[in-house]
Amino acid sequence: MHYRYKTKDVCSSEINFDIEDNKLHNVVFTGGCNGNLKAIGKLVEGMDADQVIALLKGNTCGRNATSCADQLTRAIEAARIA
């Protein structure tokens, strides 16, 4: 299933991703630190969604209470509710 998530309080504006059998695929961030966010997408490709949440939830960026990686965990959690 494909999901789109509008981020909040970070440089990226949106995250698009697929979840198939609880595995993440095709994670693409719009905006933000292009190289770092492409790397996150590659690193989480095929990972279990629960593992991604356990690994990245609560990660912060600078003075922000969140980060693009943390926003990905929020996007996964929102997708589960949808």
ABEGO torsion letter per residue (X at the ends): XBBBBBBBGBABABBBBBBBGGBBBGBBBBEEBAAAAAAAAAAABGBBAAAAAAAABGBBBEABABBAAAAAAAAAAAAAAX
